Amino acid sequence: MQKVVLYTDFVSKLKEIFVKSSLDTIFYLPTTSYRYKKVVKEEDFYNIPFTSIRMIDPIKTFLFKHKENLVSQDIPYNQISTIYVVGVKSCDINALNVLNNMFITEEYVDPNYSYWQKKLFIISSDCPYPQENCFCSIIKGTPYPVSSFDINISFIDENNFILESGSEKGEEFLSTYFGDKDSPTKNDIEKRNNIRNLAVRKIKEFNKEYIEEKTSGMSQEVYYKIVSSFEQHQDIWKKESLSCVQCLGCNYICPSCYCFLIRENSNSYKEQFRDRVWDSCHSTGYGRVAGGANPRKFKFQRFRNRYLCKFVFRKENFGFYGCTGCGRCIEVCPAKIDMRKVIRNLVLSKGEQVLV
């Protein structure tokens, strides 16, 4: 279902839902400081930057908590009905595919992740103004969501949205609150698509010096081919990893990284508990096992593993890349390591024959 809605009408309706809801309904809105803000008063709905790029906070922070108690359950079951997260971008939406393949499978469903997923109502939005570190379009992504949202906002112009449902919850939302609105005309769709196409062109212009993943022809799965073919070239990985300070920022800020550590802990000799915290494959002790053996003892090995994980292991296991092109790792890195440049440098070190 698709409906054309004025910006002011949509925001007014969100505000109305917030005012009428009880304390068990939570809203998170994007801000001009690129952080999600929890709504506490009606004024928080003023001037929502729907057209902004993705927030600093990855979507996984709402589903896969940085620290969770696994024994004495601290999730407020039955105390939260809905968590509305507004303005989620396609790079985060695509990361959900990776997380879901980890935490929700036929063999096992993670209860904590599943709980938060059921409570989440995702109102995503197109990304008409990408920035230089965005590269979703060169690894088979798009600067607009195509699935896995409840409601998506796309833009006809600054004042008019196309709201599209992507789930049963989204369909009910549109029917309940905007059922009287008109469906988009052919002209509306054309204007929306022109904005989307312009965003794609901007991303490709920003990334013209880097390697683009094609959707057809001989160069398919080029990132997989490049990274897998260089796995044993230690000298290249040593060179590329020289400036890495192992701050772990790239792992923690990545929307699709899900490694964790389960700890036995205690507050006192009478109070013990087990918790789960985020872990990082860049950490020196990440691969260390009993007896002190470490299969990735050296920094270049851990640096290389991140690229193998994103472009080889997940491709082989899930059928898609772990990287969604959000560019967060580029922005957070104090050494200014750019994943796109590393991939390009691998190719330049060996020659273009690796691409075919």
C-alpha positions as CSV (number, residue, x, y, z in Angstrom):
1,M,0.0,0.0,0.0
2,Q,1.2,3.5,-0.9
3,K,-0.2,6.8,0.2
4,V,0.8,10.4,-0.5
5,V,1.0,12.4,2.7
6,L,2.1,15.9,3.6
7,Y,5.2,16.3,5.8
8,T,3.1,18.3,8.3
9,D,0.3,15.7,8.4
10,F,2.7,12.8,8.9
11,V,4.6,14.5,11.8
12,S,1.2,15.6,13.3
13,K,0.1,12.0,13.3
14,L,3.3,10.7,14.9
15,K,2.8,13.4,17.6
16,E,-0.7,12.3,18.1
17,I,0.3,8.6,18.5
18,F,2.9,9.7,21.0
19,V,0.4,11.8,23.0
20,K,-2.3,9.1,23.1
21,S,0.1,6.2,23.8
22,S,0.9,5.0,27.3
23,L,4.4,4.8,28.7
24,D,4.9,1.4,27.0
25,T,5.3,3.1,23.6
26,I,8.7,4.6,22.8
27,F,9.7,6.9,19.9
28,Y,13.3,7.4,18.6
29,L,13.7,10.2,16.0
30,P,16.7,11.2,13.9
31,T,18.4,14.6,14.7
32,T,20.6,17.1,13.0
33,S,23.5,15.9,15.3
34,Y,23.1,12.4,13.7
35,R,22.1,10.7,16.9
36,Y,18.7,9.1,17.6
37,K,16.8,11.0,20.2
38,K,14.3,9.4,22.5
39,V,11.1,11.4,22.5
40,V,10.1,12.8,25.9
41,K,7.8,15.7,24.9
42,E,5.8,16.9,21.9
43,E,8.3,19.5,21.0
44,D,10.8,16.8,20.1
45,F,8.8,16.2,16.9
46,Y,9.8,19.7,15.6
47,N,12.0,19.8,12.5
48,I,12.7,16.1,12.0
49,P,15.5,15.7,9.4
50,F,14.0,12.8,7.4
51,T,16.4,13.5,4.4
52,S,19.5,13.2,6.5
53,I,22.0,10.4,6.0
54,R,22.1,7.5,8.5
55,M,22.6,8.2,12.2
56,I,25.8,7.5,14.0
57,D,24.0,4.8,16.0
58,P,23.6,1.6,14.0
59,I,20.2,-0.1,14.0
60,K,21.7,-3.1,15.9
61,T,21.8,-1.0,19.1
62,F,18.0,-1.4,19.3
63,L,18.1,-5.2,18.9
64,F,21.5,-6.5,20.0
65,K,22.4,-4.6,23.2
66,H,26.0,-3.7,24.0
67,K,25.6,-5.5,27.4
68,E,22.9,-7.9,28.4
69,N,22.3,-10.0,31.5
70,L,21.6,-13.6,30.4
71,V,20.6,-15.2,33.7
72,S,18.6,-12.9,35.9
73,Q,16.6,-11.6,33.0
74,D,16.6,-7.8,32.9
75,I,14.4,-7.3,29.8
76,P,11.2,-5.6,30.9
77,Y,8.9,-8.2,29.4
78,N,5.3,-7.1,28.8
79,Q,6.3,-3.6,29.8
80,I,7.0,-2.3,26.3
81,S,4.5,-2.6,23.5
82,T,6.1,-0.8,20.5
83,I,9.4,1.0,19.8
84,Y,9.1,3.3,16.8
85,V,12.5,4.0,15.2
86,V,12.1,6.7,12.6
87,G,14.4,7.6,9.7
88,V,16.3,4.3,9.4
89,K,18.3,4.2,6.1
90,S,18.8,1.3,3.7
91,C,22.3,0.5,4.8
92,D,20.9,-0.3,8.3
93,I,17.9,-2.1,6.8
94,N,20.3,-4.3,4.8
95,A,22.3,-5.0,8.0
96,L,19.3,-6.5,9.5
97,N,19.5,-9.4,7.0
98,V,22.9,-10.2,8.4
99,L,21.8,-10.0,12.0
100,N,18.6,-12.0,11.4
101,N,20.7,-14.8,9.8
102,M,22.7,-14.9,13.0
103,F,20.1,-14.6,15.8
104,I,17.0,-16.0,14.2
105,T,17.5,-19.4,12.5
106,E,15.6,-22.7,12.2
107,E,18.0,-24.2,14.7
108,Y,18.0,-21.4,17.3
109,V,16.2,-18.2,18.1
110,D,18.0,-15.8,20.4
111,P,15.3,-14.8,23.0
112,N,16.7,-11.3,23.7
113,Y,17.1,-10.4,20.0
114,S,13.7,-11.8,19.1
115,Y,12.0,-9.9,21.9
116,W,13.3,-6.5,20.7
117,Q,12.7,-7.4,17.0
118,K,9.0,-8.0,17.7
119,K,8.7,-4.7,19.5
120,L,10.4,-2.7,16.8
121,F,8.4,-0.7,14.3
122,I,10.8,0.6,11.6
123,I,9.9,3.8,9.7
124,S,12.6,4.0,7.2
125,S,13.3,6.8,4.7
126,D,15.1,7.3,1.5
127,C,18.6,8.9,1.5
128,P,18.4,11.7,-1.1
129,Y,21.6,13.5,0.0
130,P,24.4,10.9,0.4
131,Q,27.8,12.0,1.5
132,E,31.3,11.2,0.4
133,N,31.8,8.2,2.7
134,C,28.6,6.5,1.5
135,F,29.2,3.6,-0.9
136,C,26.1,1.4,-0.8
137,S,25.5,1.7,-4.5
138,I,28.9,0.3,-5.5
139,I,28.3,-3.0,-3.5
140,K,24.8,-3.8,-4.9
141,G,22.9,-1.6,-2.4
142,T,20.7,1.4,-3.0
143,P,20.2,4.7,-1.1
144,Y,16.6,3.7,-0.5
145,P,15.1,0.7,1.2
146,V,13.3,-1.9,-0.9
147,S,12.2,-4.3,1.8
148,S,12.4,-5.3,5.5
149,F,10.7,-2.1,6.8
150,D,7.3,-1.5,8.3
151,I,6.8,1.9,6.7
152,N,9.2,3.6,4.2
153,I,9.2,7.4,3.5
154,S,10.2,8.4,0.0
155,F,10.1,12.0,-1.3
156,I,8.1,13.7,-4.1
157,D,9.4,17.0,-3.0
158,E,10.3,18.8,0.3
159,N,6.7,18.8,1.5
160,N,5.2,15.6,0.1
161,F,6.0,12.0,1.1
162,I,5.0,8.7,-0.4
163,L,4.4,6.3,2.5
164,E,4.8,2.6,1.6
165,S,4.0,-0.3,3.8
166,G,6.4,-3.2,3.9
167,S,4.8,-5.5,6.5
168,E,1.5,-6.4,8.0
169,K,2.1,-4.0,10.8
170,G,2.9,-1.3,8.2
171,E,-0.2,-2.1,6.2
172,E,-2.3,-1.7,9.4
173,F,-0.6,1.5,10.3
174,L,-1.3,3.1,6.9
175,S,-4.9,1.8,6.8
176,T,-5.6,3.1,10.3
177,Y,-3.9,6.6,10.1
178,F,-3.8,7.4,6.4
179,G,-6.5,5.3,4.8
180,D,-8.3,8.3,3.5
181,K,-5.2,9.7,1.6
182,D,-4.7,9.3,-2.1
183,S,-2.4,6.8,-3.7
184,P,0.6,8.3,-5.6
185,T,0.0,9.2,-9.3
186,K,2.3,8.2,-12.1
187,N,3.7,11.7,-12.0
188,D,4.4,11.3,-8.2
189,I,6.2,8.1,-8.7
190,E,8.3,9.6,-11.5
191,K,9.3,12.6,-9.3
192,R,10.2,10.2,-6.5
193,N,12.3,8.0,-8.8
194,N,14.1,11.0,-10.2
195,I,15.2,11.9,-6.7
196,R,16.3,8.3,-6.1
197,N,18.2,8.0,-9.3
198,L,20.0,11.3,-8.6
199,A,21.1,9.9,-5.2
200,V,22.5,6.8,-6.9
201,R,24.5,9.0,-9.4
202,K,25.9,11.0,-6.5
203,I,27.2,7.9,-4.7
204,K,28.8,6.6,-7.9
205,E,30.4,10.0,-8.5
206,F,31.8,10.0,-4.9
207,N,33.2,6.5,-5.6
208,K,34.4,6.8,-9.1
209,E,38.0,6.1,-8.1
210,Y,36.9,2.9,-6.3
211,I,35.8,-0.5,-7.6
212,E,32.1,-1.0,-8.3
213,E,30.3,-4.3,-7.9
214,K,28.4,-4.9,-11.1
215,T,25.1,-6.8,-11.1
216,S,25.8,-8.6,-14.3
217,G,28.7,-9.6,-16.6
218,M,32.2,-10.9,-15.9
219,S,32.8,-8.7,-12.9
220,Q,30.1,-10.1,-10.7
221,E,31.1,-10.8,-7.0
222,V,34.2,-8.8,-7.6
223,Y,34.7,-7.9,-3.9
224,Y,34.5,-11.6,-3.1
225,K,37.0,-12.5,-5.7
226,I,39.5,-9.7,-4.7
227,V,39.5,-10.4,-0.9
228,S,39.5,-14.2,-1.2
229,S,42.3,-14.2,-3.8
230,F,44.5,-12.1,-1.5
231,E,44.0,-14.1,1.7
232,Q,47.5,-15.6,1.6
233,H,49.3,-12.4,0.6
234,Q,50.7,-11.4,4.0
235,D,52.9,-8.6,2.9
236,I,50.0,-6.7,1.4
237,W,47.9,-7.0,4.5
238,K,50.8,-6.1,6.8
239,K,51.2,-2.9,4.7
240,E,47.5,-2.0,4.8
241,S,47.2,-2.6,8.5
242,L,50.3,-0.6,9.6
243,S,48.3,2.5,10.7
244,C,45.6,0.5,12.5
245,V,45.6,1.2,16.3
246,Q,43.2,-1.5,17.1
247,C,40.7,0.9,18.8
248,L,37.9,-1.5,17.8
249,G,35.7,1.4,16.6
250,C,35.1,-0.1,13.1
251,N,33.6,-3.2,14.7
252,Y,31.5,-1.5,17.3
253,I,30.0,1.1,14.9
254,C,29.3,-1.4,12.1
255,P,25.6,-2.2,11.8
256,S,26.2,-5.8,10.8
257,C,29.0,-6.9,13.2
258,Y,27.5,-9.2,15.8
259,C,30.5,-10.9,17.6
260,F,30.0,-11.2,21.3
261,L,31.6,-12.5,24.5
262,I,29.7,-14.4,27.2
263,R,31.2,-13.7,30.7
264,E,30.7,-15.3,34.1
265,N,30.6,-12.3,36.4
266,S,29.8,-11.3,40.0
267,N,28.9,-8.3,42.0
268,S,29.8,-10.1,45.3
269,Y,30.3,-13.7,46.4
270,K,26.6,-13.9,46.9
271,E,25.6,-12.4,43.6
272,Q,26.8,-14.0,40.4
273,F,25.5,-13.5,36.9
274,R,26.2,-14.3,33.3
275,D,26.2,-11.5,30.7
276,R,26.8,-10.9,27.0
277,V,28.9,-8.0,25.7
278,W,30.0,-6.9,22.2
279,D,33.3,-8.3,21.1
280,S,35.7,-7.4,18.3
281,C,37.7,-9.5,15.9
282,H,40.4,-6.7,16.0
283,S,41.0,-7.4,19.7
284,T,44.2,-9.2,20.5
285,G,42.5,-11.8,22.6
286,Y,39.5,-12.4,20.3
287,G,40.8,-15.7,18.8
288,R,42.9,-16.8,21.8
289,V,41.9,-20.2,23.2
290,A,42.8,-22.2,26.3
291,G,46.5,-22.7,26.7
292,G,47.3,-19.4,25.1
293,A,47.2,-20.4,21.5
294,N,46.1,-17.7,19.1
295,P,45.4,-18.4,15.4
296,R,45.4,-14.6,14.8
297,K,48.2,-13.5,16.9
298,F,49.4,-10.7,14.7
299,K,47.6,-7.4,13.9
300,F,47.6,-7.9,10.1
301,Q,45.8,-11.3,10.6
302,R,43.0,-9.7,12.6
303,F,42.8,-6.8,10.1
304,R,42.5,-9.2,7.3
305,N,39.9,-11.2,9.0
306,R,37.5,-8.3,9.1
307,Y,37.6,-8.1,5.3
308,L,37.3,-11.8,4.9
309,C,34.3,-11.8,7.2
310,K,32.6,-9.0,5.3
311,F,33.2,-10.1,1.8
312,V,34.0,-13.8,1.8
313,F,32.7,-15.7,4.8
314,R,29.3,-14.1,4.9
315,K,29.0,-14.3,1.2
316,E,29.7,-18.1,1.3
317,N,27.4,-18.7,4.3
318,F,24.5,-16.2,3.8
319,G,24.7,-15.4,0.1
320,F,25.3,-11.7,0.5
321,Y,28.0,-9.3,1.8
322,G,28.3,-8.3,5.4
323,C,29.2,-4.8,4.4
324,T,26.3,-2.5,3.5
325,G,28.3,0.6,2.5
326,C,27.2,2.9,5.3
327,G,30.7,4.4,5.7
328,R,30.6,4.5,9.5
329,C,33.9,2.6,9.8
330,I,35.6,5.3,7.6
331,E,34.4,8.1,9.7
332,V,35.2,6.5,13.1
333,C,38.7,5.4,12.2
334,P,41.4,7.6,13.9
335,A,44.0,6.3,11.4
336,K,41.7,7.3,8.4
337,I,41.7,3.7,7.1
338,D,39.2,3.5,4.2
339,M,37.8,0.1,3.3
340,R,37.3,1.2,-0.3
341,K,40.9,2.2,-0.6
342,V,42.2,-1.0,0.9
343,I,40.2,-3.1,-1.6
344,R,41.5,-0.9,-4.4
345,N,45.1,-1.2,-3.2
346,L,44.8,-5.0,-3.2
347,V,43.9,-4.9,-6.9
348,L,46.6,-2.3,-7.7
349,S,49.3,-4.5,-6.1
350,K,48.5,-7.4,-8.3
351,G,47.0,-6.0,-11.5
352,E,43.6,-5.8,-13.0
353,Q,43.6,-9.5,-13.9
354,V,42.2,-10.3,-10.4
355,L,38.9,-8.7,-11.5
356,V,38.0,-11.2,-14.2
